[in-house]
Amino acid sequence: ELQSLQHVVLGRGSAGNAMAKKAVEKKAARMVKLPAIEKNSGGSKKQAKASKGGASKAILPLAAAASKATAEQVVMVNRAPVLTLWMAVCLERLGASRDVAVGAAKVIAQRCAMAKGRALGVLPAPSASSAEGVRERPAAAGAVEDVVRIAGQTIRLVPTPSGLRAADMSASSRRSAAGLAAIDPSKVEAYLRSSFKDDLDTVEGVMKKTARAHGEEDLRKNAMHLYERFRPAWAGWGVKGKLHLSGIRAASR
């Protein structure tokens, strides 16, 4: 190609053509620099194209920072926070406020953990005077109690300056025989964040889609059965298991 340009210049006579000469010089310079450019780019046409667009390389750091759950579809976590988050999502779907939902969900997870611990012999049986006995006591005739119900569970609510909150039935939280303390929703939120870390928003988003796939009464009745379909496989008391996001999605059907 360079030779053809030279012929054109030579064919224009002894006077030559300044513009044609410049064209030859520019072409020659580009051909000399070409190997160095290929070396810097690794000889990759795709990289050169991406550099020209100026966007692909900027996207790479964002992709690297993406949630681990999104990339692998698996989260290592204990069962208790999975149940807590799922029940909170379901209760919100059924109309409970976020503060009530996370508190009530925590109560349900505590009850299930206590039952599992006793079945394994890890935890002692409850005494007749424990807070759990108080929980089962029926309301007085004509009395109206604020409660939330889901999956066969009834969770009492108590008034606070910030509104109704789930009652903390653990023995250590009892203020007196006349009243119960309320679960602090901010502590439950911190517990969930600590358990799921950066994957919390991803997992909760998938759970919300699954919860919306079910009618309200179906969800109220079968929330626990749905949880059993995707909960991490049992690996031992206090041992983390694999939570598959595909399992949560499958529970929507």
HUFEN-V173080 format. One record per run of one state. SS is the DSSP state (H for helix, E for strand, C for the rest). FROM is the first residue (numbers start at 1). LEN is the number of residues. If there is no record, write none. Layout:
# HUFEN-V173080
{{SS:FROM:LEN} {SS:FROM:LEN}}
This chain:
# HUFEN-V173080
{{C:1:1} {H:2:9} {C:11:7} {H:18:24} {C:42:3} {H:45:9} {C:54:2} {H:56:9} {C:65:3} {H:68:5} {C:73:1} {E:74:4} {C:78:1} {H:79:15} {C:94:4} {H:98:23} {C:121:10} {H:131:6} {C:137:10} {E:147:4} {C:151:2} {E:153:8} {C:161:2} {E:163:5} {C:168:3} {H:171:3} {C:174:2} {E:176:1} {C:177:2} {E:179:1} {C:180:2} {E:182:1} {C:183:2} {H:185:28} {C:213:3} {H:216:15} {C:231:10} {E:241:4} {H:245:6} {C:251:3}}
